[in-house]
């Protein structure tokens, strides 16, 4: 009954509409680029009815022939996905071979089949970054996804690290730590970046944070880094005039790493400034047994300016006897032996270096000096000078990263700005 009422109402409305159209036969004008189309309102109604019927017929035919199943067929979709995944594999293979344009080509093919899949976008973003044209829309797309944000940040971080842009990398690591506070690599990197920037106090706090996360650093690594940071803080305190605080930090440094020679040398020099040469000698003797170097050698030899050359020789001989495996010990002993005219001891020390295959330029230069001092033998001296020119280089401070040689120890390489890369090279 209700349906019949609806039909009757519709019929009445259509009749009224037809009657109104009969009494008001208007004209419709369409103007477009100088063209004009005129037709009556009745024709307009017929066109609308025709369009409606054709639209209905098209939808009916679409359903009747079941055309939609062509686009949703599981087999077809699976085949399309398989092709897309194959293109993606080809893209990653090209990326691995550093053929970045080829990688982008296959990546775009995969994108057309798989859509804006995260894996596809990461491939395209990585390859585009490698080409380095400055524009990377795929990164912008990935940034919109919270799940991909960390990956995007990591790409930017790798770029900063490659460029050695520590100032840009440090705040980015801090941001990443906000969402991943226990990540071992980020904790370690946070410390290293702060240290590279010379922010020693902040670096010390970052080092403590890294230590709390098991596996971020080995115990030996943590102790060594602690020693270096305390050494750096000690230098700042000394420059500010706080010598006692500096000395305490240097003691802490040696407690963390007893083989860290720069801290021992700096502490000894502070004791010398305070005229406490016995404490300086104690520290120098202890470090010489484990990690002698040229800077320590000079300080040990000149520790007591008032003593005679014979007294210096006897003191040095006692110190070097406990570190006979190092060429630095024999060079130091030979030098003071020549000064005190202890010729046999000087020669034995130098021959010991040669017999151990540790001879360097200094070895032959010292032998030349010995020949001149002991025998006034210029011919023999010149022979050793000539040998020294072809001998291997002396032990020295060298950066493990850029291989630049330095006359003194530095916590950060002034050439490549790497932290804790300068070591005594033997």
ABEGO torsion letter per residue (X at the ends): XAAAAAAAAAAAAAAAAAAAAAABBBBBBBBBGGBBBBBBAAAAAAAAAAAAAAAAAAAAAAAAAGAAAAAABAAAAAAAAAAAAAAAAAAAAAAAAGBAAAAAAAAAAAAAAAEBBAAAAAAAAAAAAAAGAGBBAAAAAAAABAAAAAAAAAAAAAAAAAAGBAAAAAAAAAAAAAABAABAAAAAAAAAAAAAAGBAAAAAAAAAAAAABBGABBAAAAAAAAAAAAAAAAAAAAAAGBAAAAAAAAAAAAAABAABAAAAAAAAAAAAAAGBAAAAAAAAAAAAAABBBAAAAAAAAAABAABBAAAAAAAAAAAAAAAAABAAAAAAAAAAAAAAGBAAAAAAAAAAAAAAGABBAAAAAAAAAAAAAAAGBAAAAAAAAAAAAABBBBBBBBBAAAGBBBABBBABBAAAGBBGABBBBX
